[in-house]
Amino acid sequence: MSVTILLVIATVIASVYAWRDTSLRNKWIHNPYLANRNKEYHRLLTSGFIHADYLHLFFNMYAFYLFGGVVEQYFSVFFGAKAILAFLGLYILGIIVANLPDFVKYKDHAGFNSLGASGGVSAVVFCSVILNPMMELMIFPIPVAMPGYIFAVIYVAYSIFMEKRQMNNVNHMAHLWGGLWGVVFILTTEPSTLRRFIEQIELPF
């Protein structure tokens, strides 16, 4: 069984338990104030295994399932026996890295909370874009598929725009930081991917 599927199962189980047990949810959710005051740094990670509702869980895990398997295949070629560790590093650290800016920004604000695997999922998605920039992706409600690297540019611009407008409760910058981690991770562990990325996006021209 792939690491992606095991992580999906673990996340679904943890999320369901957290919905039924609010004490578990309160212990695992990312609350920078409590994490800083009580040194509960585990929240930077555990918050990535619980979700707000079924829809939140479904979209995160569906995207993770679609892209995780692809990245695992590449990693088995790049890292061999260490592929599992590399994939865990990409995903787990993606969750933590995405939470760090909020930890710094809101450590004195007791009312701030966030949860969800978006940072880790974005890390995997953006890593896959570097590995295969010409894969076709879609952004709802745009009814046209586009190359992965175009998707990434639009996604970044959208995240920055929505974060500035603060029109909803979605932590758009967590998505962005997670995606950035995915790019940094693959380019530092397998530098040759940068050359292949450039070659692939130059081909149509």
C-alpha positions as CSV (number, residue, x, y, z in Angstrom):
1,M,0.0,0.0,0.0
2,S,1.4,3.4,-1.0
3,V,2.3,6.1,1.6
4,T,-0.3,8.4,0.1
5,I,-3.1,6.0,0.8
6,L,-1.8,5.3,4.3
7,L,-1.7,9.0,5.0
8,V,-5.2,9.5,3.6
9,I,-6.5,6.7,5.9
10,A,-4.8,8.2,8.9
11,T,-6.1,11.7,8.1
12,V,-9.7,10.5,7.6
13,I,-9.6,8.5,10.9
14,A,-8.1,11.4,12.8
15,S,-10.6,13.9,11.4
16,V,-13.6,11.7,12.2
17,Y,-12.4,11.2,15.8
18,A,-11.9,15.0,16.1
19,W,-15.4,15.7,15.0
20,R,-16.7,13.3,17.7
21,D,-14.3,14.4,20.4
22,T,-14.0,18.1,20.7
23,S,-11.2,17.7,23.4
24,L,-9.0,16.0,20.8
25,R,-9.8,18.7,18.2
26,N,-8.9,21.4,20.8
27,K,-5.6,19.6,21.6
28,W,-4.6,19.1,17.9
29,I,-5.8,22.3,16.2
30,H,-3.2,25.0,15.4
31,N,-3.7,27.7,18.0
32,P,-0.4,29.7,17.9
33,Y,-1.2,31.4,21.2
34,L,-1.5,28.0,23.1
35,A,1.4,26.5,21.1
36,N,3.7,29.4,22.2
37,R,2.5,29.8,25.7
38,N,2.3,26.1,26.6
39,K,5.1,25.0,24.2
40,E,2.6,22.7,22.4
41,Y,4.5,22.7,19.2
42,H,2.9,19.4,18.1
43,R,0.0,21.6,17.0
44,L,2.1,22.7,14.0
45,L,1.8,19.1,12.7
46,T,-1.3,17.5,14.3
47,S,-3.5,20.3,12.9
48,G,-2.8,18.9,9.4
49,F,-4.6,15.6,10.3
50,I,-7.9,17.2,11.3
51,H,-10.4,19.1,9.2
52,A,-13.4,21.4,9.6
53,D,-16.0,19.2,7.9
54,Y,-16.5,16.5,5.3
55,L,-16.2,18.8,2.4
56,H,-12.9,20.2,3.6
57,L,-11.6,16.7,4.2
58,F,-12.8,15.4,0.9
59,F,-11.2,18.1,-1.3
60,N,-7.8,17.9,0.5
61,M,-7.6,14.2,0.4
62,Y,-8.9,13.9,-3.1
63,A,-6.2,16.3,-4.4
64,F,-3.6,14.5,-2.2
65,Y,-4.6,11.1,-3.6
66,L,-4.4,12.3,-7.2
67,F,-1.0,13.9,-7.0
68,G,0.6,11.9,-4.2
69,G,0.8,8.7,-6.2
70,V,2.4,10.5,-9.1
71,V,5.1,12.1,-6.9
72,E,5.7,8.7,-5.2
73,Q,6.6,7.2,-8.5
74,Y,9.1,9.9,-9.3
75,F,10.6,9.7,-5.8
76,S,11.1,5.9,-6.2
77,V,13.3,6.7,-9.2
78,F,15.1,9.6,-7.5
79,F,15.6,8.3,-4.0
80,G,15.4,4.5,-4.3
81,A,15.2,2.9,-0.8
82,K,14.8,6.4,0.8
83,A,11.8,7.3,-1.3
84,I,9.3,6.9,1.5
85,L,11.3,9.1,3.9
86,A,11.6,11.7,1.1
87,F,7.9,11.7,0.5
88,L,7.1,12.0,4.2
89,G,9.6,14.8,4.4
90,L,7.8,16.6,1.6
91,Y,4.3,16.2,3.0
92,I,4.9,16.4,6.8
93,L,7.2,19.3,6.6
94,G,4.8,21.0,4.2
95,I,2.2,21.0,6.9
96,I,4.7,22.4,9.4
97,V,6.2,25.0,7.1
98,A,2.8,26.3,6.1
99,N,1.8,26.8,9.7
100,L,5.0,28.6,10.8
101,P,4.1,32.1,9.4
102,D,0.8,32.0,11.3
103,F,2.6,30.8,14.4
104,V,4.9,33.8,14.3
105,K,2.1,36.3,13.3
106,Y,-0.6,35.1,15.7
107,K,1.3,33.8,18.8
108,D,-0.2,36.6,20.8
109,H,-3.7,36.2,19.5
110,A,-5.7,33.6,21.5
111,G,-8.6,33.6,19.0
112,F,-6.8,32.4,15.9
113,N,-7.2,28.7,14.9
114,S,-6.5,26.8,11.8
115,L,-6.6,23.2,10.7
116,G,-6.4,21.0,7.6
117,A,-3.8,19.3,5.5
118,S,-3.7,22.1,2.9
119,G,0.0,22.9,3.4
120,G,1.1,19.3,2.9
121,V,-1.2,18.9,-0.1
122,S,0.0,22.1,-1.7
123,A,3.6,20.9,-1.2
124,V,2.8,17.7,-3.1
125,V,0.8,19.4,-5.9
126,F,3.5,22.0,-6.6
127,C,6.2,19.4,-6.4
128,S,4.4,17.4,-9.1
129,V,4.1,20.6,-11.2
130,I,7.9,20.9,-11.1
131,L,8.3,17.2,-12.1
132,N,5.7,17.4,-14.8
133,P,4.9,21.0,-15.7
134,M,2.9,20.1,-18.8
135,M,0.3,17.9,-17.0
136,E,-3.2,19.3,-17.6
137,L,-5.0,20.7,-14.6
138,M,-8.2,22.7,-14.1
139,I,-9.2,25.5,-11.8
140,F,-12.9,25.7,-11.0
141,P,-14.9,27.4,-12.6
142,I,-12.5,27.8,-15.6
143,P,-13.8,25.0,-18.0
144,V,-10.5,24.7,-19.8
145,A,-7.5,22.5,-18.9
146,M,-4.1,24.2,-18.7
147,P,-0.5,23.2,-18.2
148,G,0.6,22.6,-14.6
149,Y,3.0,25.6,-14.6
150,I,0.2,28.0,-15.8
151,F,-2.0,26.6,-13.1
152,A,0.7,27.3,-10.5
153,V,1.1,30.9,-11.6
154,I,-2.7,31.5,-11.4
155,Y,-2.9,29.7,-8.1
156,V,-0.2,31.9,-6.5
157,A,-1.7,35.1,-7.8
158,Y,-5.2,34.0,-6.6
159,S,-3.9,33.1,-3.1
160,I,-2.2,36.5,-2.7
161,F,-5.2,38.4,-4.0
162,M,-7.6,36.5,-1.7
163,E,-5.4,36.9,1.3
164,K,-5.3,40.6,0.8
165,R,-9.0,40.9,0.4
166,Q,-9.8,38.6,3.4
167,M,-13.2,37.7,2.0
168,N,-13.4,34.3,3.6
169,N,-11.9,32.2,6.4
170,V,-9.7,30.1,4.1
171,N,-6.0,30.4,5.0
172,H,-4.7,31.1,1.5
173,M,-1.2,31.9,2.5
174,A,-0.9,28.5,4.1
175,H,-1.5,27.0,0.7
176,L,1.1,29.3,-0.8
177,W,3.8,28.5,1.8
178,G,3.1,24.8,1.4
179,G,3.4,25.1,-2.3
180,L,6.7,27.0,-2.0
181,W,8.0,24.3,0.3
182,G,7.2,21.7,-2.3
183,V,9.2,23.6,-5.0
184,V,12.2,24.2,-2.6
185,F,12.2,20.5,-1.5
186,I,12.4,19.0,-5.0
187,L,14.8,21.5,-6.4
188,T,17.2,21.1,-3.4
189,T,17.0,17.3,-3.2
190,E,17.0,16.7,-7.0
191,P,18.5,19.8,-8.6
192,S,18.3,18.3,-12.1
193,T,14.6,18.7,-12.0
194,L,15.0,22.4,-12.6
195,R,16.7,21.8,-16.0
196,R,14.1,19.3,-17.0
197,F,11.3,21.7,-15.9
198,I,12.7,24.5,-18.1
199,E,13.2,22.1,-21.1
200,Q,9.6,20.9,-20.8
201,I,8.0,24.3,-20.7
202,E,10.2,25.5,-23.6
203,L,9.1,22.6,-25.9
204,P,5.8,24.1,-27.1
205,F,7.7,27.2,-28.2
